[in-house]
Amino acid sequence: MTSKALDPALHGLRRSRLAQAMQGGIAVIPTAPERIRNRDTHYPYRFDSHFYYLTGFPEPEAVLVLVAGAQAKSLLFCREKNPERETWDGFRFGPKGAQERFGFDESYPIAELDAKLTELLGDQPALYYPIGADAAWDARAMGWLNAVRANARAGIGAPERVHDVRALIDEMRLVKDAHEIGVMRQAASISAGAHRRAMRAARPGCFEYELEAELLHEFRRHGAEFPAYWPIVAGGANACVLHYVANDAALRAGDLVLIDAGCELAGYASDITRTFPVSERFTTAQREVYEIVLAAQAAAIEKIRVGNAWNEPHDAAVRVLARGMLDLKLVRGSLDEVLEKETYKRFYMHRTGHWLGLDVHDAGDYKRAGKWRSFAPGMLLTVEPGLYIRAADDVPEALRDIGVRIEDDVLVTEAGCEVITYETPKSIADLEALKTEA
């Protein structure tokens, strides 16, 4: 069911596009380092998204070097084969295997990176690397440049310009290709199944972490490597905490439970939130709040069209939410006053979505030259309005500690948009029917 087939030609095409955008120079893109969890135990390894987008290479201690211009080529520096370490830690491609399998023009042991870059950077116009991402890499880059400058008397020039390569890669990653969209559809389907499983398992007296376990089981059962982020399973008042991850409270009859969870498949994230009753039915107050959030999401999705600006879905959602807050007597004044003074932010304090892809909050600017970016086919974003009504003396008692968020993943298409997480129940009727079946 999963889509993990490696296509060296696809990654090679991406590298060619980056080289063309550079218009000369050398790009150096390292992958992520391994991280220690405690003492000598590592966290599960996860590659750098920019590096993986351009290479498909999954191992740590690896660097892509891209030479742009007339003599364009791609070089990979990686760990050497080591039978002893492979006995302990698993298979390594090694430089030769990596070159053959992943389609690089050249490959070298990682230990040769500094010497080779000093050679390659001679007489190049520019160096591209992730400036400021890591102090050690900043110092290393200055070391390469200084080493080239030391050869000035031999007539070898050092790059005069240094650029942040992430700006170019961000633009490339913002519009997904057919392969990426296919993987993200599969991730969405797996995550939808996990949400349905957790909904069926929810019952009064069970703990939030039991639903978390159902989610993780379903992710892994279908081949997803990781959760895209740690699941939020928030019952009752916990749903009013935006990034709640303790997941250790018991679920109570009559409460809602908010689940924000998605899997990572072949590096790509899904991101879904649903809010549903622990018991079989929404209360009247819960239903009123839920219907407002659902209407806000529908208004936002309606604005996702080619040529519309990024902020239009958010503005549409906020208008519906603010109107709902007035109806519920959570805020006072006219609709225009609530919007102008932003008094709605007491109960809705975040944006309505974000880009989605290899990262949960994916690459790509939201504004360019001071203007909100326009939607284009292939962009993929979340739409996630909510209402978070913390208990307070001025809040109607029936509404206290109700937290609702509804989130879907939406693909911009030529014809409008497509909700790729459609398999996850969302209407009140569907949610209550599923709970009744369970």
Secondary structure by P-SEA (a helix, b strand, c coil): cccccccaaaaaaaaaaaaaaacbbbbbbbccccccccccccccccccaaaaaacccccccbbbbbbbccccbbbbbbbcccaaaaacccccccaaaaaaaccccccccccaaaaaaaaaacccccccccccccaaaaaaaaaaaaaaaaacccccccccccccaaaaaaaaaccccaaaaaaaaaaaaaaaaaaaaaaaaccccccaaaaaaaaaaaaaaaccccccccccccccccccccccccccccccccbbbbbbbbbbcccbbbbbbbbbbccccccaaaaaaaaaaaaaaaaaaaacccccccaaaaaaaaaaaaaaaaaaccccccaaaaaaacccccccccccccccccccccccccccccccccccccbbbbbbbbbbbccccccccccccbbbbbbbbbbbcccbbbcccccccccaaaaaaaaaac
